[in-house]
Amino acid sequence: MDPHLLRTFVAVVDHRSFSGAAVALGYTQSAVSQHIAALETDLGSRLVERRPVAPTASGARLMEHAPALLLRLDAARADIARLHQDRPTRLTVACSPAALAPTVAKALAELRAATHALELEVRVMGREAVLAEVFTGRADAGFVDGAAAPSDPLPMPDLGPTVTLAAAEEALSVLFPHGHPLARRRAVRLTDLSQAQWIDAPDTAVPLDRLRAVCRTEGFGARIRHRGTDLHGLAALAAAGHGLATLPLSVATTLPGVAAITVSEPRLVHRTELVHPVNPTAPARQLAELITERVVTDV
C-alpha cells in the first residue's frame, strides 16, 4: 500500500472534499482523484463515495488503520533523522494540560538551571497530539497524563521505540459545581456517578471512555463536548452545571467555581508520564534523569 495514496485518502475523508484535500496537500484535484482510484484498485474495493464525498464501509474500516500507519511511518523517519543530529542547547517539550503540574515545571526549572544556555519551548496540546509530536520528532520529549491504578503505567499506543517514565502520581478528583448535593463530601465513588451527566473533554479531563474502562460500565454519558486545552474553560462549564469532569486534585483545587472531591473507588491515581525516543537528544536525556531522581526521592 503506497503511503502517498493513503495520505491522500485520509485528507479526502477528513475534508469530505476532493478539492479541499487537493488544497491541503498541494496537489491538483485530478491528481487526488487519481490517487483515490489507484488506492481503490490496489485494495480491490471502493473506498470513497463521490457525491456526497464520504467513506464507504471499506473506507471507514481503512480509516481505523490509516492514521496510526502514517504516524508510524513518520515516527520511523524521525527516529532515523535523530541518529544524525543533536541539539545540545535546545529542548522542545509537549505537554497535555493537566500534565504540566508543579513536578514537571520544577524539573524543567532544574534543567534550565543546570544548562544555562538551554533554549526551552513548552507546547500544551491534547494527549494524542503530544504523542504524535514526540513520535514524529517535532518535540524532543512529552508529558502525558491519565487515570490508572497505583504504579500501573498509562495505556499507550504501540507506535515505535520509545521510553516511558513515571513522573508523578497524585489523587484523582471530580469537579462538582458549588451547590451540588455531593459537593460537600470528602470522597466519591466513580461507579456511583456513572449515570450522571459528564463533560466530554478528552484533551483536558480524563477521557470518558477511560472512565468506562476502569469502572467496567457503559455509563458516563456526555452532556456536552469540550474541545481544546483550556482548563479554566472546562471548570467554568462544570461550575455552570453542564456536567462533571475528572482532574488531578492539585490542578482542580486551583480552579474557581468548582468543588474538587477525591475519588475513593475504584482505587485510581492521576498519573503523569514522560515519553521520549530511545535515542533522545542530550537535553531530553538530562530531563529523564531529573525525573527519575525526583521519583526515587519522592518514594
Summary of the structure (lengths in Angstrom):
residues: 299
radius of gyration: 21.7
end to end distance: 48.5
largest distance: 62.6
contacts: 981
relative contact order: 0.15
helix: 43%
strand: 24%
